[in-house]
């Protein structure tokens, strides 16, 4: 199962967005973005998530309102399963699986260990 982002805030709360490992996944307000978020705090091309070796990495694309990982503003950061990704004021939970990371498994699998 591919890694994905789950939107945990308005305006698209509950939506899930699979991440493609073969290219960058651009998040922004423009319709042509891979993940289009309709919120005024999201820039037209806000950030990109790409696979870098075994890791998923988010990079801010010069957005006005910033990209955040677990509440900290970042220019670039490795993402881990269960991280909270903030794109402007829109929040996503990173859902990843053992195949997506070297050492990360889904939270529900960790509870069963």
C-alpha positions as MATLAB code, in Angstrom:
seq = 'XXXXXXXXXXXXXXXXXXXXXXXXXXXXXXXXXXXXXXXXXXXXXXXXXXXXXXXXXXXXXXXXXXXXXXXXXXXXXXXXXXXXXXXXXXXXXXXXXXXXXXXXXXXXXXXXX';
ca = [
       0.000    0.000    0.000;
       1.476    3.387   -0.940;
       2.129    6.150    1.572;
      -0.586    8.781    1.674;
      -1.695   11.991    3.305;
      -4.971   12.132    5.211;
      -6.471   15.582    5.590;
      -7.394   16.125    9.246;
      -8.725   19.694    8.971;
     -11.101   21.722    6.841;
     -11.740   22.256    3.995;
     -11.095   18.670    2.891;
     -11.147   16.800    6.188;
     -11.344   13.037    5.730;
      -9.929   13.002    2.191;
      -6.960   10.743    1.499;
      -4.233   11.475   -1.057;
      -1.858    8.693   -2.185;
       1.764    9.741   -2.752;
       3.462    8.683   -5.980;
       7.052    7.522   -5.397;
       8.018    7.898   -9.075;
       7.818   11.736   -9.100;
       7.256   14.779   -6.925;
       3.783   15.315   -5.476;
       3.035   19.060   -5.597;
       0.547   20.398   -3.059;
      -1.074   23.731   -3.782;
      -4.170   25.729   -4.575;
      -3.841   25.458   -8.377;
      -5.974   22.833  -10.087;
      -2.918   21.452  -11.914;
      -1.251   20.453   -8.599;
      -1.132   16.762   -7.720;
      -2.943   17.551   -4.472;
      -5.208   20.565   -4.894;
      -6.266   22.194   -1.615;
      -8.930   24.866   -1.746;
      -7.885   27.121    1.116;
      -6.747   30.745    1.117;
      -3.656   30.002    3.274;
      -2.323   27.533    0.692;
      -0.086   28.997   -2.036;
      -0.671   28.140   -5.694;
       2.323   25.753   -5.602;
       2.971   25.442   -1.870;
       5.257   22.436   -1.324;
       6.381   19.178   -2.893;
       6.723   15.701   -1.383;
       9.145   13.359   -3.086;
      10.789   10.031   -2.453;
      14.527   10.379   -1.706;
      16.071    6.943   -1.340;
      14.133    5.275    1.466;
      12.672    8.532    2.797;
       9.766   10.805    1.928;
      10.874   14.450    1.973;
       8.754   17.600    1.974;
      10.172   20.827    0.549;
       8.526   24.233    0.800;
       8.320   25.985   -2.585;
       8.571   29.538   -1.261;
       5.052   29.596    0.137;
       3.718   32.663    1.913;
       2.206   30.865    4.921;
       4.806   28.136    5.386;
       5.100   24.375    5.544;
       5.167   22.748    8.983;
       6.120   19.307   10.295;
       4.746   18.600   13.760;
       4.257   22.322   14.337;
       7.740   23.470   13.271;
       8.186   25.561   10.138;
      10.543   23.837    7.690;
      12.211   24.574    4.371;
      12.809   20.844    3.875;
      12.260   17.853    6.150;
      12.084   14.073    6.143;
       8.550   12.838    6.883;
       7.749    9.883    9.126;
       4.550    7.912    9.623;
       2.062    9.730   11.874;
       3.780   13.124   11.382;
       1.450   16.109   11.094;
       2.133   18.128    7.960;
       0.842   21.689    7.924;
       0.345   23.361    4.545;
      -0.640   26.877    5.456;
      -3.407   26.239    7.988;
      -4.440   22.880    6.470;
      -3.286   19.802    8.406;
      -2.469   16.323    7.084;
      -1.441   13.123    8.840;
       1.294   11.157    7.082;
       0.329    7.501    6.713;
       3.255    5.282    5.782;
       3.994    1.584    5.756;
       7.098   -0.545    6.272;
       7.612   -0.687    2.494;
       7.775    3.129    2.395;
      10.358    3.640    5.135;
      13.339    1.901    6.621;
      11.988    1.857   10.172;
       8.387    3.078   10.191;
       5.233    0.992   10.387;
       1.635    2.148   10.733;
       0.569    3.147   14.232;
      -2.097    0.416   14.434;
       0.531   -2.254   13.639;
       2.783   -0.926   16.443;
      -0.071   -1.260   18.928;
      -0.350   -4.985   18.140;
       3.343   -5.708   18.808;
];
